[in-house]
Amino acid sequence: MRILIAGDSFCASDAFRPAFEALAKEHDVRFIDVVDDPAWIPSSPSERKLRESMGTPGQLIEALDGAEALMVQGAAVSDAVLAASPNLRLVGCARGGPVNVDLAAASSLGIPVVTTPGKNADAVAELTMAFVIMLARRLPEVLRHVEAGGEFGHDNYEGAHWFGHDLAGRALGLIGFGQIGRRVAVRARAFGMSVVVFDPFVDGSVIEAAGCRSADLRSVLASVDVLSLHARATADNRGLIGRAEIAAMRPGAYLVNTARDTLVDEAALADGLRSGHLAGAALDVVSPSPASGRHPLLEHPNVIIATHIGGATYETLHHGAEMLAAEVERLLAGQPLLNVANGDQLQSRPTSGAA
C-alpha cells in the first residue's frame, strides 16, 4: 500500500514516524509537511467548507502520486484532493472532528474518513485540573503580585494575604461527559471533590456509574463551586454560558473553559467577574486577542488565559498517530474500522486485502 502522511506546523510529519515504522517496513510510506500560503484563498465550494485547515489542497494533490491512504492532522482535504488519487481507500485525520476534510465528498467517493477521538483527553483533563487548582489557590493574583514587583519572602505569614480553598469537599460541575469530561471527573474525585454532570446525550446511569451525579443544567449551575466546560461546539450551544447562566451560578464560583470559546458569552463573563459574583475564570480558548493591548478579560486579576494549549503535548501527537496507524492496519487486514466519521453516509466499498 502507498501511504502519504502530511504533517503541518502543529503536528509535524516526524510525529507520525514512530507509529508508522512497522508499516513502513512492508509498505510505501512517504512523509511531507504542508506549509501555509498566505496568498491562498479558498475558491471552490468544497474548499470554503473546510475549517481550521493548514496548507493548501494543491500541496496534497502534488504529493499524492496514487496514494491509497492519506493521513493528515490539519491539512486541507478538499474534493479535488480526494479525486486526485483514484486509488484512495482511506483518509485519516488525527483529530476528534475532521473539520478540515470534506466529508460529503469522501462519502460520495466511498472513502471512509477515520479520526482520533480522545487522543488529547488526558492532556486536556490534566490542564483542566491545573486550572482548577490555580483558581482555588488564587495563583493568578499571586503570580501577578510577584511579577509586578510585590514583596515576598520576608515574612512567614505573608500567605495570609492570599487565602484560597482546598478542593476536598468542593463540588465540580461538568458540562459534557465525553472522554475528556470523564477523565476530569476521575481526577477531581481523587482530590476529594464531588462531581455533578450535565450531558443530555449521555444516559444518567452511565454518569452515576462513574461516581458522579447527573443533573439538569440549572441544577448544576446552582450547586457547584467550579463549573468546567467540555462540550463540543455546535450551532445550538453558542453562548451556552451567558448572563442568565452566570447569574444562576453560586456567588464565588469559578468558571473553567478548555472546550471552545463560543460556549461562553465573554461580555457576560466580564460582568460576572467585575461584579464579584464569580471569583475567577480560567480559559484555554477565548476570542482573538486585539491587535494591540491586552485582552479585555485580563483586566481582571483573577483570570487565567492560555493559548489553546489543552492538546499541546508530545504524547497527544504520538497517540493520534498510533490511532491512525492502527486503522490502516485494520484496513489491510480486512477488519472493521473503529472511528469512521462518515460511516452513516458512506457508500459501500471494499476495505480488505493487502497492497
Secondary structure, DSSP 8 states (H G I E B T S, - for coil): -EEEEEE-SSS-GGGTTTTTHHHHTTSEEEEEE----TT----SHHHHH--S-BS-HHHHHHHHTT-SEEEESSB-B-HHHHHT-TT--EEEESSSS-TTB-HHHHHHTT--EE--TTTTHHHHHHHHHHHHHHHHTTHHHHHHHHHTT---SS-TTGGGGG----STT-EEEEE--SHHHHHHHHHHHHTT-EEEEE-TTS-HHHHHHTT-EE--HHHHHHH-SEEEE-----GGGTT-B-HHHHHHS-TTEEEEE-S-GGGB-HHHHHHHHHHTSEEEEEESS-S---SSS--GGGGSTTEEE--S-TT-SHHHHHHHHHHHHHHHHHHHHT---S-BTTTTT----------
